[in-house]
Amino acid sequence: MATGTTEQEVVVRIRGLVNAFDENVVHDHLDLDLYRSEVLGVVGGSGTGKSVLLRSIVGLTSPKSGSIEVFGQETSRLSPRELLAIQLRWGVLFQEGALFSAQTVAENIQVPLRRYTGMNQKLMDEIAAMKIHLVGLPPDASAKYPAELSGGMRKRAGLARALALDPELLFLDEPTAGLDPISANHFDELIRGLQKSLGLTVFLVTHDIDTLRATCDRVAVLLGKSIRTGTIRNLVQDPDPWIQEYFSGVRGRAALAEG
């Protein structure tokens, strides 16, 4: 596992980030680093802006102020062409999978291939089949539509599409939300296995402490407008009331014992 030391390469560097909607300040001068080849879990109570933070990094939400550097480049200063070159190095799995309902699983996976490469159909079919296998879906899932899949299979199909362009950086927004405990556990194992085998850097928004234990090297806890980072073992010592309640409950103690 990554240790999160300052000697590691920083893939995402956030400094002084401010996100606000009208009078509601969500992030107030937030600082955060994501290191190469680590899985960073992001947790926090309702309204602390976990998904807003992810959306800010990938450019779907515009911060009021602050800087976001990805792969050493401040994204707000890049030209559209330069920004696209950065975006093609990451993949995103949104909470509901965000699959196109009128397209098959294979066609969904091929969307970024068709848009950003000059591949012929035969090669795209081969890549889609490979990604389907990579995420643990059966071959016959290729021709199925999202409505024909279980919740867990839709998540895997969304993950396959996020991996279509072989990204270095993967953003996951509540990847196990809505899954039963067994499916969630299998998905956690999939994420960690892919991270190790592909050398991915992962930014993972979740509410599930079991997912944190199973997949994450470090955890960032959003607390109102502030933030704490560390391992679960470190954070359980933090005196903040929300952190204590989150990590010191029955599930938190189990995660600590097993982590």
N, C-alpha and C positions, 0 to 999 in steps of 0.2 A: 504494500500500500504506500501511497505518497505520504510524505510526512508534513508537507505544508511549510517547509522552511523558506526563508527569504532567498536562499541560494537557488531555488527552483525557478524555471522559466515561468513568467506570468503570462497566461494566455488571455485573460480578461482582467483589466485593471479599471476599477471604478473609483473616482475621486470627487467628493463634494456633490454627490448626486441629489438633486431636489426634484421631486415629483409632487405636483399639487393639482387638484381639480377644484376650481373655484377657490373657496376658503379652506378646503380640506387638504392639509399638507400630509402626504403619505410618507415620503422620504425626505429627511432634513439633513443635507450634507453627509450622505452615506458614503463610506469607503469600504471597498471589498476587492479582494484578489482571488482569482481562480487560477490554480497552478496546472502546468502541463501534466497530463496523465492521471489526474486525480478525479474522484467523484465528490463533488461538493453538494451536500443537501441543504436546501433552504426551507426553513420552517418559520412559523409565526402564527399568532392568533388572527382571527377574522379582522380584515381591514388593515393589516400591516403591509400589504402590497407585495406579496410574494410573486404573483403572476405579473403585476405591474413592473416589477424589477426585471423579470425575464423579457417582457415585451419591450422594455426600454433598451436592453442590450441588443435585441434583434431588430430594433428600429420600427416597431409597431406602435410605440408610444414615444412622444417627444418630451424629454425632461425640461423643466423650467431652467435648470442650470446644472453645471457640473460636467465632468468629462468621462467618456467611456472609450477605453482603448481595447481593441481586439487584435491579437497577433501583432501588438506593438504599434498599431495605427489608431489614431483618434477618429472614430467613425463619422463624427459631425463635420469633419474637415475634408472628407474624401469626396471626389467627384462621383457621379453616378456609376461610371465605369469602374472606378477603383473600389467603390463600396460593393458592387456586384462581385468583384473578384474575392472580396472577403466573405461575402455571404455564401458563396459556393463552397467555402471550406467548412461550413457548419450545416447541421440538420436539426430540424425541430419536430418534436412530437407533442401536439397539443392535447389537452385533456380528453377530448372526445374522439381523438384520432383525426378529425377533419378530413375524412375521405370523401371523395366525390361519389355521391350515391348512384349516379347513372353510369359509372365506370366500374369495370371489374377490378379485382385486386391487382392483377398484372398491369392493367391500364393506369391505375392510380400510381403504381410504382414508377411507371414510365413517364409520368408527367414531367418531372424535372429533367429526365434524359432527353425527352423530345424538345423541351424548351431551351435547354442550354448546351446541347451537344448536337453533332451532326451524324449521330449513329443511325445505321439502317435498322429496319424493323427486326430482322433476324437477331442482331446483336442485342437490341433492347429486350427482346423476348428471353434471350439467354441470361441477361443480367437480372431481369425480373424473377426468373426461376431461381437463380442463385440467391437473391435476397430473401425470397420466400423460404427457401431452405435454411438460410442463415438465422432467421428469427423463429424457426421451429414450427412453421405452418406446413401442412401436408401439401403435396404437389397439386391436388385438385382444388385447393383454395384459389389458385391462379385465375380460374374462370368464374369465380363466384362474385356476387355483388355484396357490398357492405351489409345490406339488410339480411343477407343469408348467413352472416357470421355471428358467432357469440361475441359478447363484450370483450373477452380476452383475445379472441382472434382478430377483432377489429383493432385492438391496441397493437398487436403484432404486425398487422398489415400497415398501420400507420408508421410503426417503427421501421419496417422494411422500406417504405417510401423515404423516410428521413435519412436512411443510409444509402439511398440510391446512387448518390454522387461520391461515395466514399469519403465522408467528412472526417475532419480531425476533431471537431468539437460538436457535441451533441447536447441539445437543450430538451429537457423532459418536463412537461407541466402536468403534475399529478398523474403520473403514469399508471398507478394502481387504483385510482379512484373508481369506485363502482364495481370492483372485482371482488369475488368471494375470496376468503383467506387462502385457499389452495391455489387459485389462479394468480393471486397477488404474489404469493411466495415463488411460484414458478417464473413470474415476470421479473421479480427481483433477481433471481438466479440468472435469468437471461441477460439482464442489463449488466450485471457484474462480469459474467462470462464474456460478453461482447467487448466490454471495456478492456479487459485483460488481453483478449486475443487480437483486437484491432488497435490497441494502444490509444483508445479514445480519451478525451477530456470531457467530463460530463458535468453539466449544471442541472441539478434535479430539484424541482419544486415539489414538495410533498407535505402531507399532514401526518403521515403514517410512521410511527417510530420503528416499526418492524422493518420498513423499507430503509430507514436510516441505518439501522444496525446491519442489515444484510448487504448494503451497497456502498455506503459512504465512507470516505476517508476523513473528511471534516464536515462540520455542520455550521451553517450560518443561521442564527436566530434573529429574526426581525422583531424588535420590541418597540412598538409605537414608531417613533422616529429614529431610534438608535438600533445598534446591531451588536451581537456578540458572535465570535467564531471560535471554533476549537473542536476537539474530538468529543464524542459523547462522554467519555470518561472525564475529560476536563470540564465540560459544561455542567455536569451533574453537581459540581462543587460551587457553581455560581449562585450567589444569594438572591438573584432576582426572583420574585414570587412566581412569575409565569414560567420561568425555566424550571424552578423547583417543582411546580405542579406538573409540568409536562414530563420531565425526566425522572421524577421520584415516585411516580405512581407505580402501580403493579406492572404495567407494560414497560415503563421506563427502567425499573429495576431489573426486569428480565433481559432487556436489551443490554444493560450494563454488564450483567453477569455473563452473557453469551458473547459480548463484543470483545 
